[in-house]
Amino acid sequence: MTINDAAPPTDLTRRAGRYVQQPTGYRAYIPEPLPPTPPIRYDNDGELQRLLSDADRDLARLDALATLLPNPDLFVAMYVKQEAVLSSQIEGTQSTLEDVLAFEAEHTPDHRPNDVGEVVNYVRAMNHGIKRLEEDQFPLSLRLMREIHTELMRGVRGQEKSPGEFRTSQNWIGGSSPANAAFVPPPAHVVMDALGAFERFIHDHAHDTPVLVRCALAHAQFETIHPFLDGNGRVGRLLITFMLVEAKVLTLPLLYLSIYLKANRSEYYDRLMNVRMKGDWEGWLRFFLRGVSDTARLATETGRKILAMRETQRNLFSRNTYALALLDSLFAKPYVDVKQAATIMACSFVKANNVVRELETAGILQEITGNARNRVFRYQPFLAVFEQQNASASTFEPAAVRGRKS
């Protein structure tokens, strides 16, 4: 059976798809093509309309902030790393933002988690996708998803599971086999049909689905198809950002939902299963749109704090061109040693050491090794902003609770 052979849903429980018995005895899920039938019910769901309006507004405010950034690339670099850490943690990695920054600065301690490479790959995959979409004018497509997956799985856990290739065997989620799994995605012979319908949906703007709704539907559908043997969750979350950038809803890739999905991980998986088993697209959309609003507001607040901090620090060192050059570089690479600082400022080691000492005295740099030689410094106030952001996200009111209050 192919996806196009499946009978159209006759009730909401089969609105997103249905389980089909396979020759070897287990049941696999065959998704219906997007957009859903019956269509999303906006008219009789005032809450959904309000949430969509709020999410659009909060996203617009975040995008407006991007126009105020003096050097957007420096700011985006840190947001991408933050998203890479959180998205990878959803999949079970232990690496932290500090681990990734130390790794990139070549100041990696011996006790760093082995999975830091997975997070670094996520950063590379994100940057590759954004470059392809913006610089190369390459459309968001199955080919690009395969490229992203290749970058994601290069040289890390799962590299043996056909990086960059859609699966040709059955996979499953939970359990020891498809027979006792929590969820069994489409069988291998259905995958390409399902992906073909998926690609047509993300390219077809004729159905007039709002962009954020398109992102929500596409993410859920991708997770249901589960087209790779490994790394599906990370590719699916990257897909959201790529769709927003391609649609020019965001000038810069500053919205990352992993901070919200990690805080609401159980409900995240429950909502996806409710789509599959009950056809509850509206419940998934309410959850997703709350996440967009929460994440956009948090990112906007973080961006404003960083702008204010940058202005204060630049005023403090306004007559020191060396210090200003080093300060700007720290937004992209918040770990530095004196030798690296000398390269950044194009000055002698002695001069660089003096500038670093000035920034340390001002509380901007913090020495982290305790060594007399080969000292390493971290951009403490900047990293503290992201630590505060994570603390704020950990106190997000569960989406389900807010749903009951609405």
PyMOL commands that set and color helices and strands:
alter all, ss='L'
color gray80, all
select helices_A, chain A and resi 3-5+12-14+46-66+72-90+97-104+116-134+142-153+178-180+188-203+211-225+232-246+258-263+265-278+281-316+321-330+338-345+349-361+380-394+399-405
alter helices_A, ss='H'
color red, helices_A
select strands_A, chain A and resi 17-21+27-31+335-337+365-367+376-379
alter strands_A, ss='S'
color yellow, strands_A
deselect
rebuild
show_as cartoon
